[in-house]
């Protein structure tokens, strides 16, 4: 079917598009974010690692991705890979719970052990500066910067370059191949 081929081609094009990052832009290591337990953390801590930064939600059709993300984290964490989860309530009120509830939900239902951060906005005037940076470094379809839904992922190389923006619908096995290339 033509629309399926087009969708696959668009995914491939976005995954392989050149970054708009330049040396004049800050690096992901220049940002801080509040962990879900409340402490501020400098992303400098993750320098030299391959990262997958994900805006997550507990009541989303994609929530079951937590299971696959946790498995991916466990598989590659000893090789310098980590996932940073950022809950967001900007899409259909799918992350309305408190941070304490979110943390418990992720731990009890999916065994999440990768770093989770406090709820953030990823779009709009209150968007977390990290997501402003990520969206500018890797615009979405047709050059738009806004994130369209939960479980959008940004893949970061060991040198801090934003190498891919990945739709929530992309199969984790496709992402895993890219991670293996970067490790």
N, C-alpha and C positions, 0 to 999 in steps of 0.2 A: 504494500500500500504506500502511495507516494508520501503521505504525511508522516508515516513511521520512518521512512528513509530520510526525510527532511529533518525530523527530530533527532535522529542519530547523527546526522551530519552537523547540525547545530551544536549538539553536545561536544562532538569531536573538535569543532572549530573553537568553541569556547575553552575547552580544556587545553588546546594547543596555541591559543592566541598569544601574541607577544605582550608582555607586561607594559603598562604605561608608566611604570616606576622609573624614576631617574635618581641620580645621585643627590639632587637638590631636595628630595623628599626625606622626611624622617624615616626611621626604621621601625619595625614592630617592637624593637627592643627599647624604644623611647617611651613606651606607654606603660601605664599602671592600670590595674583593675582590682576591684574588691572581690576577694574570694567569697564563696557562699557562706562561710563561717564568720565573715566580717573583716578579716585583716586585708590590708592593701598589699598587693604583690606587684613587683616590677617584672615586666615580661622579659627583661634582661636575663632573668633566671633560666630562660629556655634557649638562650643563645647556643647555637651549634646543633640544635635538634631539628628534626623534621616535625612540623606541627600541622595539625588539622584543627582549625578554629571553626566552631559550629554554633549557630544560634538554635537553641533547642526549646522544646515545649512538652509538657507532660500530657496534654490532652489533644494531641495532633494525630492525624492519620499516619504520620511518619514516626510517632513515638517509639514504635517497636525497633527503630534503627538503633536505639540505645544498646540493644543486645549485640548487634553486629559491631557497633563502634567499640564496645567494651572488649569483644573478642579480638578486634584489630589492635586495640591498645595493648592487650596482654601478649599478643603475638610479636609485636615489634618494639615494645617499650625498652627492652634490654639492648636494642640496637640504636637507640637515640631517637625514638618517636614518641610523641605525646599528642593527646587530644585535649583541647581546651573548650569546655562547654559553657555557653552563655545563655541562660534562660531569657526568653523574650516574650512579652505579652502583647505584642503589636498585631498579631494575626489571629483574628477570631476569638480573642479572649481565651486562648488555649494554655496560658500559663498564669492564671490569676492567683494561685496559691502563694503562701508565704515562702520565703527562702528555706526556712526550716522544713516545711512540708515538701518542697521540691527535692531537697537533699535526701530526706527519708524515702520519698517515692523512688528516686533513682537507685538508691542503695538496696532497698527491699525488693523492688520489682525487677531490676536489671543488673544488680551487683556492680554498679558503676564505681570505679576507683580512680578514673582519670580526673584531673582537676576540674572542678565546677566553680563557676563564678557567680556573683550576685546578678540579679535580673538587670538587664540593660534594654534600652531602646536601640534598635539598629538603623532606624530611619527617622527622619524629621529633625526638628530643631534641638531635641534632647538626645540625639543619637550619641552613643559612646564614641569618643574620639578614635578609638581603635577601629571601630566599624566604619567611620567616616574615611579613615585612611585605607582600609581594605577595599572598600567600594570604589574609591578613586583609583587605586592601583589595579584593580580588576573589575572594570564595569561589566554589567550584565548584557543581556540581549539588546542589540541595536544601540549599544553605548549607554544604556540607562544605568544609573548607579543604585537605585533603590533595590533593596532586597524584597523579593516577591512573597516569600513564605518561610515557614520554619524549616530547619535542617538544611539551610544553605550553608555550604562549607567553603572555606578558603584554605588552600594547601600552601604551606610555607616551606621553602627549602632551608637547608642548614645555614645558609648565609643570610637568612632573613627575607629573601625575595618572595613576593607573593606570586606563585607560579600558576595557580589555577583558582577559578571560582566555579563551584560545582553545585548544580541544582539539587534540591532535596529528593528529586525523583531518580537521580543517578544511582545505579546499583553500587553497593559498597565494594563488590568485586572489581569494578572498573577503577575505583579510587585506590584500591589496594595495589593494583599494578603500578600506578603512578608513585605510590609511596615506596614500593620496592625499588623503583628506578632512582629515587632520591636518597635512599639509604645506602 
